[in-house]
């Protein structure tokens, strides 16, 4: 999928340089249209289905003429300028990759606002770990999956959206920023999310990228459905990751269901206990009804994984038509780090499709 990008600047030399840089570094990301005349650019937006227009602040752009799907920003000479006429500003005299990330951010924000940006649009796979039954180790499975892919030299981002969750339970790295800084950037419309994510993300010594826990747990309550979708979409569009692992609380809220419908796979964790099986079966029955009225089917991308499974006291869930990708036994007296070390080597994560 290529983003159709229109660039409008009276400086033909600058246009030639930026177009050349983008075509060299990001040939698979952009289809670029360049203009030096205002009316030529404006007339092309609709017919060519332009996704993002970036125009020099030399031009007074009538934003009411922009198609609804078209994101917009001004090119400016100074990095100190955040906006012009309530429109986002991009410093034209910076590294091409920084301009690239800002354009991606504009595209992802506008696309999700207009039509709901799908998280399955390109080669980066989004896998959500959640569970209708609590206390079964869904987060441990999510973290282990992230480690599994990272061990295969696949760039993997772990995102913990649990209300009381913490990435720091599983991963560790130095850095002063955390998920609260990302939430603030999401709430600040003039903030550049892609650049903020790049500056805040940490990398565990085993290869997994992550954001540390929030400064205050209440910050997680500020994340709405659209903001989670935008955050994940920006991470995907950056081209930095092969896998994004979501660790998220399960409920029947329409917002969460919308997020899950847009992922490549949803993994439910159970432990085979009577209570866990009952909750999974109840959620399955409820989603069967919801799927019947939806264009995007959720259950056909949902799979089961078992954790802390005991041959003596655990049984597989009955009455659900879900792919079982495997499981792990209970590790008695083991630390979280030791459990992760065992789980990350298992091939059950390779069965996620």
TORKOL-4160 file (C-alpha; in steps of 0.2 Angstrom, whole numbers, padded with zeros to 4 digits, m for minus):
353
<pt num="1" X="0000" Y="0000" Z="0000"/>
<pt num="2" X="0007" Y="0017" Z="m0005"/>
<pt num="3" X="0003" Y="0033" Z="0002"/>
<pt num="4" X="m0002" Y="0046" Z="m0011"/>
<pt num="5" X="0008" Y="0062" Z="m0006"/>
<pt num="6" X="0007" Y="0079" Z="m0015"/>
<pt num="7" X="0020" Y="0092" Z="m0012"/>
<pt num="8" X="0017" Y="0110" Z="m0016"/>
<pt num="9" X="0032" Y="0122" Z="m0015"/>
<pt num="10" X="0038" Y="0137" Z="m0026"/>
<pt num="11" X="0056" Y="0131" Z="m0024"/>
<pt num="12" X="0059" Y="0119" Z="m0038"/>
<pt num="13" X="0076" Y="0114" Z="m0032"/>
<pt num="14" X="0069" Y="0109" Z="m0015"/>
<pt num="15" X="0055" Y="0099" Z="m0022"/>
<pt num="16" X="0068" Y="0090" Z="m0033"/>
<pt num="17" X="0079" Y="0086" Z="m0018"/>
<pt num="18" X="0065" Y="0080" Z="m0006"/>
<pt num="19" X="0056" Y="0070" Z="m0020"/>
<pt num="20" X="0073" Y="0061" Z="m0024"/>
<pt num="21" X="0076" Y="0058" Z="m0006"/>
<pt num="22" X="0059" Y="0050" Z="m0003"/>
<pt num="23" X="0060" Y="0040" Z="m0019"/>
<pt num="24" X="0077" Y="0033" Z="m0014"/>
<pt num="25" X="0073" Y="0029" Z="0004"/>
<pt num="26" X="0055" Y="0025" Z="0004"/>
<pt num="27" X="0051" Y="0019" Z="m0014"/>
<pt num="28" X="0037" Y="0007" Z="m0007"/>
<pt num="29" X="0029" Y="0019" Z="0004"/>
<pt num="30" X="0025" Y="0034" Z="m0007"/>
<pt num="31" X="0018" Y="0039" Z="m0023"/>
<pt num="32" X="0023" Y="0057" Z="m0025"/>
<pt num="33" X="0015" Y="0071" Z="m0034"/>
<pt num="34" X="0025" Y="0088" Z="m0034"/>
<pt num="35" X="0018" Y="0105" Z="m0039"/>
<pt num="36" X="0025" Y="0123" Z="m0040"/>
<pt num="37" X="0008" Y="0131" Z="m0043"/>
<pt num="38" X="m0007" Y="0131" Z="m0031"/>
<pt num="39" X="m0021" Y="0128" Z="m0043"/>
<pt num="40" X="m0013" Y="0114" Z="m0051"/>
<pt num="41" X="m0011" Y="0105" Z="m0034"/>
<pt num="42" X="m0028" Y="0109" Z="m0028"/>
<pt num="43" X="m0036" Y="0102" Z="m0044"/>
<pt num="44" X="m0026" Y="0086" Z="m0043"/>
<pt num="45" X="m0031" Y="0081" Z="m0025"/>
<pt num="46" X="m0048" Y="0074" Z="m0029"/>
<pt num="47" X="m0044" Y="0066" Z="m0046"/>
<pt num="48" X="m0028" Y="0057" Z="m0040"/>
<pt num="49" X="m0035" Y="0052" Z="m0023"/>
<pt num="50" X="m0021" Y="0061" Z="m0014"/>
<pt num="51" X="m0019" Y="0055" Z="0004"/>
<pt num="52" X="m0008" Y="0069" Z="0011"/>
<pt num="53" X="m0004" Y="0087" Z="0005"/>
<pt num="54" X="0011" Y="0096" Z="0012"/>
<pt num="55" X="0012" Y="0114" Z="0005"/>
<pt num="56" X="0024" Y="0128" Z="0008"/>
<pt num="57" X="0018" Y="0142" Z="0020"/>
<pt num="58" X="0021" Y="0153" Z="0005"/>
<pt num="59" X="0004" Y="0147" Z="0000"/>
<pt num="60" X="m0012" Y="0152" Z="0009"/>
<pt num="61" X="m0021" Y="0135" Z="0007"/>
<pt num="62" X="m0040" Y="0135" Z="0008"/>
<pt num="63" X="m0042" Y="0119" Z="0018"/>
<pt num="64" X="m0061" Y="0119" Z="0015"/>
<pt num="65" X="m0057" Y="0113" Z="m0003"/>
<pt num="66" X="m0047" Y="0098" Z="0003"/>
<pt num="67" X="m0056" Y="0081" Z="0001"/>
<pt num="68" X="m0061" Y="0074" Z="0017"/>
<pt num="69" X="m0049" Y="0059" Z="0016"/>
<pt num="70" X="m0034" Y="0071" Z="0013"/>
<pt num="71" X="m0022" Y="0075" Z="0027"/>
<pt num="72" X="m0013" Y="0092" Z="0027"/>
<pt num="73" X="0002" Y="0101" Z="0034"/>
<pt num="74" X="0012" Y="0117" Z="0030"/>
<pt num="75" X="0031" Y="0116" Z="0026"/>
<pt num="76" X="0040" Y="0129" Z="0037"/>
<pt num="77" X="0058" Y="0135" Z="0038"/>
<pt num="78" X="0059" Y="0133" Z="0057"/>
<pt num="79" X="0058" Y="0118" Z="0069"/>
<pt num="80" X="0051" Y="0130" Z="0082"/>
<pt num="81" X="0034" Y="0132" Z="0073"/>
<pt num="82" X="0021" Y="0119" Z="0077"/>
<pt num="83" X="0006" Y="0125" Z="0068"/>
<pt num="84" X="0000" Y="0139" Z="0056"/>
<pt num="85" X="m0018" Y="0144" Z="0055"/>
<pt num="86" X="m0022" Y="0129" Z="0066"/>
<pt num="87" X="m0014" Y="0117" Z="0054"/>
<pt num="88" X="0001" Y="0106" Z="0057"/>
<pt num="89" X="0018" Y="0112" Z="0052"/>
<pt num="90" X="0033" Y="0102" Z="0046"/>
<pt num="91" X="0050" Y="0109" Z="0046"/>
<pt num="92" X="0057" Y="0107" Z="0028"/>
<pt num="93" X="0075" Y="0108" Z="0033"/>
<pt num="94" X="0078" Y="0092" Z="0043"/>
<pt num="95" X="0082" Y="0074" Z="0039"/>
<pt num="96" X="0071" Y="0066" Z="0027"/>
<pt num="97" X="0067" Y="0052" Z="0039"/>
<pt num="98" X="0060" Y="0065" Z="0051"/>
<pt num="99" X="0049" Y="0072" Z="0038"/>
<pt num="100" X="0044" Y="0055" Z="0033"/>
<pt num="101" X="0038" Y="0050" Z="0050"/>
<pt num="102" X="0028" Y="0066" Z="0052"/>
<pt num="103" X="0019" Y="0063" Z="0035"/>
<pt num="104" X="0015" Y="0045" Z="0041"/>
<pt num="105" X="0008" Y="0053" Z="0057"/>
<pt num="106" X="m0003" Y="0065" Z="0047"/>
<pt num="107" X="m0009" Y="0051" Z="0036"/>
<pt num="108" X="m0013" Y="0038" Z="0050"/>
<pt num="109" X="m0022" Y="0052" Z="0060"/>
<pt num="110" X="m0033" Y="0057" Z="0046"/>
<pt num="111" X="m0036" Y="0040" Z="0039"/>
<pt num="112" X="m0042" Y="0033" Z="0056"/>
<pt num="113" X="m0053" Y="0049" Z="0059"/>
<pt num="114" X="m0061" Y="0047" Z="0041"/>
<pt num="115" X="m0064" Y="0029" Z="0039"/>
<pt num="116" X="m0056" Y="0019" Z="0052"/>
<pt num="117" X="m0038" Y="0014" Z="0048"/>
<pt num="118" X="m0037" Y="m0005" Z="0047"/>
<pt num="119" X="m0023" Y="m0012" Z="0056"/>
<pt num="120" X="m0021" Y="m0026" Z="0043"/>
<pt num="121" X="m0016" Y="m0015" Z="0029"/>
<pt num="122" X="0002" Y="m0020" Z="0027"/>
<pt num="123" X="0016" Y="m0033" Z="0031"/>
<pt num="124" X="0017" Y="m0029" Z="0049"/>
<pt num="125" X="0006" Y="m0041" Z="0059"/>
<pt num="126" X="m0004" Y="m0036" Z="0074"/>
<pt num="127" X="m0008" Y="m0050" Z="0087"/>
<pt num="128" X="m0019" Y="m0046" Z="0102"/>
<pt num="129" X="m0018" Y="m0057" Z="0118"/>
<pt num="130" X="m0032" Y="m0056" Z="0129"/>
<pt num="131" X="m0044" Y="m0067" Z="0139"/>
<pt num="132" X="m0062" Y="m0068" Z="0144"/>
<pt num="133" X="m0055" Y="m0077" Z="0160"/>
<pt num="134" X="m0044" Y="m0068" Z="0172"/>
<pt num="135" X="m0028" Y="m0074" Z="0181"/>
<pt num="136" X="m0023" Y="m0086" Z="0167"/>
<pt num="137" X="m0007" Y="m0078" Z="0162"/>
<pt num="138" X="m0012" Y="m0069" Z="0146"/>
<pt num="139" X="0001" Y="m0056" Z="0148"/>
<pt num="140" X="0014" Y="m0068" Z="0151"/>
<pt num="141" X="0009" Y="m0077" Z="0135"/>
<pt num="142" X="0009" Y="m0060" Z="0126"/>
<pt num="143" X="0027" Y="m0056" Z="0132"/>
<pt num="144" X="0033" Y="m0073" Z="0128"/>
<pt num="145" X="0026" Y="m0072" Z="0110"/>
<pt num="146" X="0035" Y="m0055" Z="0108"/>
<pt num="147" X="0052" Y="m0063" Z="0115"/>
<pt num="148" X="0049" Y="m0078" Z="0103"/>
<pt num="149" X="0048" Y="m0067" Z="0087"/>
<pt num="150" X="0062" Y="m0055" Z="0093"/>
<pt num="151" X="0073" Y="m0071" Z="0095"/>
<pt num="152" X="0070" Y="m0074" Z="0077"/>
<pt num="153" X="0077" Y="m0057" Z="0073"/>
<pt num="154" X="0060" Y="m0050" Z="0069"/>
<pt num="155" X="0058" Y="m0032" Z="0075"/>
<pt num="156" X="0043" Y="m0034" Z="0088"/>
<pt num="157" X="0034" Y="m0020" Z="0098"/>
<pt num="158" X="0025" Y="m0025" Z="0114"/>
<pt num="159" X="0011" Y="m0013" Z="0119"/>
<pt num="160" X="0002" Y="m0016" Z="0135"/>
<pt num="161" X="m0015" Y="m0008" Z="0136"/>
<pt num="162" X="m0021" Y="m0016" Z="0152"/>
<pt num="163" X="m0028" Y="m0004" Z="0164"/>
<pt num="164" X="m0016" Y="m0010" Z="0178"/>
<pt num="165" X="m0003" Y="m0018" Z="0167"/>
<pt num="166" X="0015" Y="m0015" Z="0166"/>
<pt num="167" X="0028" Y="m0019" Z="0152"/>
<pt num="168" X="0041" Y="m0017" Z="0165"/>
<pt num="169" X="0036" Y="m0033" Z="0173"/>
<pt num="170" X="0043" Y="m0042" Z="0158"/>
<pt num="171" X="0056" Y="m0030" Z="0149"/>
<pt num="172" X="0069" Y="m0018" Z="0155"/>
<pt num="173" X="0079" Y="m0004" Z="0147"/>
<pt num="174" X="0086" Y="0013" Z="0152"/>
<pt num="175" X="0076" Y="0029" Z="0147"/>
<pt num="176" X="0066" Y="0043" Z="0155"/>
<pt num="177" X="0051" Y="0042" Z="0145"/>
<pt num="178" X="0035" Y="0030" Z="0146"/>
<pt num="179" X="0018" Y="0027" Z="0140"/>
<pt num="180" X="0011" Y="0043" Z="0149"/>
<pt num="181" X="0022" Y="0053" Z="0137"/>
<pt num="182" X="0014" Y="0044" Z="0122"/>
<pt num="183" X="m0004" Y="0047" Z="0129"/>
<pt num="184" X="0000" Y="0065" Z="0131"/>
<pt num="185" X="0006" Y="0066" Z="0113"/>
<pt num="186" X="m0011" Y="0058" Z="0108"/>
<pt num="187" X="m0021" Y="0071" Z="0117"/>
<pt num="188" X="m0010" Y="0085" Z="0110"/>
<pt num="189" X="m0016" Y="0087" Z="0093"/>
<pt num="190" X="m0001" Y="0097" Z="0088"/>
<pt num="191" X="0011" Y="0084" Z="0094"/>
<pt num="192" X="0020" Y="0073" Z="0082"/>
<pt num="193" X="0015" Y="0055" Z="0088"/>
<pt num="194" X="0027" Y="0046" Z="0076"/>
<pt num="195" X="0042" Y="0056" Z="0082"/>
<pt num="196" X="0036" Y="0055" Z="0100"/>
<pt num="197" X="0035" Y="0036" Z="0099"/>
<pt num="198" X="0052" Y="0035" Z="0091"/>
<pt num="199" X="0060" Y="0045" Z="0106"/>
<pt num="200" X="0050" Y="0036" Z="0120"/>
<pt num="201" X="0052" Y="0018" Z="0114"/>
<pt num="202" X="0064" Y="0007" Z="0123"/>
<pt num="203" X="0073" Y="m0010" Z="0118"/>
<pt num="204" X="0075" Y="m0024" Z="0130"/>
<pt num="205" X="0092" Y="m0033" Z="0129"/>
<pt num="206" X="0083" Y="m0048" Z="0121"/>
<pt num="207" X="0077" Y="m0037" Z="0107"/>
<pt num="208" X="0059" Y="m0033" Z="0111"/>
<pt num="209" X="0053" Y="m0014" Z="0109"/>
<pt num="210" X="0041" Y="m0008" Z="0122"/>
<pt num="211" X="0035" Y="0008" Z="0132"/>
<pt num="212" X="0037" Y="0008" Z="0151"/>
<pt num="213" X="0022" Y="0008" Z="0163"/>
<pt num="214" X="0013" Y="0025" Z="0165"/>
<pt num="215" X="0018" Y="0037" Z="0178"/>
<pt num="216" X="0001" Y="0035" Z="0186"/>
<pt num="217" X="m0010" Y="0020" Z="0182"/>
<pt num="218" X="m0025" Y="0032" Z="0180"/>
<pt num="219" X="m0016" Y="0038" Z="0164"/>
<pt num="220" X="m0022" Y="0022" Z="0155"/>
<pt num="221" X="m0040" Y="0027" Z="0158"/>
<pt num="222" X="m0037" Y="0042" Z="0146"/>
<pt num="223" X="m0034" Y="0030" Z="0131"/>
<pt num="224" X="m0050" Y="0029" Z="0120"/>
<pt num="225" X="m0053" Y="0017" Z="0106"/>
<pt num="226" X="m0048" Y="0029" Z="0092"/>
<pt num="227" X="m0032" Y="0034" Z="0101"/>
<pt num="228" X="m0027" Y="0016" Z="0103"/>
<pt num="229" X="m0030" Y="0013" Z="0084"/>
<pt num="230" X="m0020" Y="0028" Z="0080"/>
<pt num="231" X="m0006" Y="0023" Z="0091"/>
<pt num="232" X="m0005" Y="0006" Z="0083"/>
<pt num="233" X="m0008" Y="0012" Z="0065"/>
<pt num="234" X="0007" Y="0025" Z="0067"/>
<pt num="235" X="0018" Y="0011" Z="0074"/>
<pt num="236" X="0013" Y="0000" Z="0059"/>
<pt num="237" X="0015" Y="0014" Z="0046"/>
<pt num="238" X="0033" Y="0018" Z="0053"/>
<pt num="239" X="0039" Y="0002" Z="0044"/>
<pt num="240" X="0050" Y="m0001" Z="0060"/>
<pt num="241" X="0041" Y="m0018" Z="0065"/>
<pt num="242" X="0037" Y="m0035" Z="0059"/>
<pt num="243" X="0025" Y="m0039" Z="0073"/>
<pt num="244" X="0015" Y="m0028" Z="0086"/>
<pt num="245" X="0009" Y="m0038" Z="0101"/>
<pt num="246" X="m0006" Y="m0030" Z="0110"/>
<pt num="247" X="m0009" Y="m0035" Z="0128"/>
<pt num="248" X="m0026" Y="m0029" Z="0132"/>
<pt num="249" X="m0040" Y="m0032" Z="0145"/>
<pt num="250" X="m0055" Y="m0041" Z="0138"/>
<pt num="251" X="m0073" Y="m0036" Z="0139"/>
<pt num="252" X="m0088" Y="m0034" Z="0127"/>
<pt num="253" X="m0086" Y="m0016" Z="0125"/>
<pt num="254" X="m0089" Y="m0010" Z="0107"/>
<pt num="255" X="m0073" Y="m0001" Z="0107"/>
<pt num="256" X="m0063" Y="m0016" Z="0111"/>
<pt num="257" X="m0072" Y="m0027" Z="0099"/>
<pt num="258" X="m0068" Y="m0014" Z="0086"/>
<pt num="259" X="m0050" Y="m0014" Z="0090"/>
<pt num="260" X="m0049" Y="m0033" Z="0090"/>
<pt num="261" X="m0058" Y="m0034" Z="0073"/>
<pt num="262" X="m0044" Y="m0025" Z="0065"/>
<pt num="263" X="m0030" Y="m0036" Z="0071"/>
<pt num="264" X="m0022" Y="m0050" Z="0061"/>
<pt num="265" X="m0025" Y="m0063" Z="0076"/>
<pt num="266" X="m0033" Y="m0063" Z="0093"/>
<pt num="267" X="m0026" Y="m0075" Z="0106"/>
<pt num="268" X="m0037" Y="m0080" Z="0120"/>
<pt num="269" X="m0028" Y="m0088" Z="0135"/>
<pt num="270" X="m0036" Y="m0101" Z="0146"/>
<pt num="271" X="m0030" Y="m0113" Z="0160"/>
<pt num="272" X="m0043" Y="m0127" Z="0157"/>
<pt num="273" X="m0051" Y="m0125" Z="0173"/>
<pt num="274" X="m0070" Y="m0126" Z="0175"/>
<pt num="275" X="m0072" Y="m0107" Z="0178"/>
<pt num="276" X="m0060" Y="m0102" Z="0164"/>
<pt num="277" X="m0069" Y="m0114" Z="0151"/>
<pt num="278" X="m0086" Y="m0107" Z="0156"/>
<pt num="279" X="m0080" Y="m0089" Z="0153"/>
<pt num="280" X="m0072" Y="m0093" Z="0137"/>
<pt num="281" X="m0088" Y="m0102" Z="0131"/>
<pt num="282" X="m0099" Y="m0087" Z="0136"/>
<pt num="283" X="m0088" Y="m0075" Z="0127"/>
<pt num="284" X="m0088" Y="m0086" Z="0112"/>
<pt num="285" X="m0107" Y="m0087" Z="0112"/>
<pt num="286" X="m0109" Y="m0068" Z="0113"/>
<pt num="287" X="m0097" Y="m0065" Z="0099"/>
<pt num="288" X="m0105" Y="m0078" Z="0088"/>
<pt num="289" X="m0121" Y="m0066" Z="0089"/>
<pt num="290" X="m0111" Y="m0050" Z="0086"/>
<pt num="291" X="m0102" Y="m0058" Z="0071"/>
<pt num="292" X="m0118" Y="m0062" Z="0063"/>
<pt num="293" X="m0122" Y="m0044" Z="0062"/>
<pt num="294" X="m0104" Y="m0037" Z="0057"/>
<pt num="295" X="m0095" Y="m0036" Z="0041"/>
<pt num="296" X="m0078" Y="m0041" Z="0049"/>
<pt num="297" X="m0079" Y="m0057" Z="0058"/>
<pt num="298" X="m0069" Y="m0058" Z="0074"/>
<pt num="299" X="m0070" Y="m0077" Z="0079"/>
<pt num="300" X="m0062" Y="m0082" Z="0062"/>
<pt num="301" X="m0046" Y="m0074" Z="0068"/>
<pt num="302" X="m0047" Y="m0079" Z="0086"/>
<pt num="303" X="m0037" Y="m0094" Z="0093"/>
<pt num="304" X="m0035" Y="m0103" Z="0110"/>
<pt num="305" X="m0019" Y="m0105" Z="0120"/>
<pt num="306" X="m0018" Y="m0114" Z="0136"/>
<pt num="307" X="m0007" Y="m0109" Z="0151"/>
<pt num="308" X="m0004" Y="m0117" Z="0168"/>
<pt num="309" X="m0013" Y="m0133" Z="0160"/>
<pt num="310" X="m0013" Y="m0148" Z="0172"/>
<pt num="311" X="m0017" Y="m0165" Z="0165"/>
<pt num="312" X="m0025" Y="m0169" Z="0182"/>
<pt num="313" X="m0037" Y="m0154" Z="0184"/>
<pt num="314" X="m0038" Y="m0146" Z="0167"/>
<pt num="315" X="m0049" Y="m0149" Z="0152"/>
<pt num="316" X="m0050" Y="m0141" Z="0135"/>
<pt num="317" X="m0065" Y="m0129" Z="0131"/>
<pt num="318" X="m0079" Y="m0138" Z="0124"/>
<pt num="319" X="m0092" Y="m0131" Z="0111"/>
<pt num="320" X="m0081" Y="m0118" Z="0103"/>
<pt num="321" X="m0075" Y="m0119" Z="0085"/>
<pt num="322" X="m0058" Y="m0110" Z="0088"/>
<pt num="323" X="m0040" Y="m0116" Z="0083"/>
<pt num="324" X="m0030" Y="m0123" Z="0098"/>
<pt num="325" X="m0012" Y="m0118" Z="0095"/>
<pt num="326" X="m0005" Y="m0126" Z="0110"/>
<pt num="327" X="m0001" Y="m0123" Z="0128"/>
<pt num="328" X="0011" Y="m0124" Z="0143"/>
<pt num="329" X="0011" Y="m0133" Z="0160"/>
<pt num="330" X="0011" Y="m0124" Z="0177"/>
<pt num="331" X="0029" Y="m0120" Z="0182"/>
<pt num="332" X="0030" Y="m0122" Z="0201"/>
<pt num="333" X="0041" Y="m0110" Z="0211"/>
<pt num="334" X="0047" Y="m0102" Z="0195"/>
<pt num="335" X="0050" Y="m0083" Z="0193"/>
<pt num="336" X="0042" Y="m0073" Z="0180"/>
<pt num="337" X="0059" Y="m0072" Z="0171"/>
<pt num="338" X="0061" Y="m0091" Z="0171"/>
<pt num="339" X="0043" Y="m0094" Z="0165"/>
<pt num="340" X="0046" Y="m0082" Z="0150"/>
<pt num="341" X="0063" Y="m0091" Z="0146"/>
<pt num="342" X="0053" Y="m0107" Z="0145"/>
<pt num="343" X="0038" Y="m0101" Z="0135"/>
<pt num="344" X="0048" Y="m0090" Z="0122"/>
<pt num="345" X="0056" Y="m0106" Z="0115"/>
<pt num="346" X="0040" Y="m0115" Z="0111"/>
<pt num="347" X="0034" Y="m0117" Z="0093"/>
<pt num="348" X="0016" Y="m0113" Z="0097"/>
<pt num="349" X="0018" Y="m0095" Z="0093"/>
<pt num="350" X="0023" Y="m0100" Z="0075"/>
<pt num="351" X="0006" Y="m0107" Z="0073"/>
<pt num="352" X="m0002" Y="m0090" Z="0074"/>
<pt num="353" X="m0009" Y="m0086" Z="0057"/>
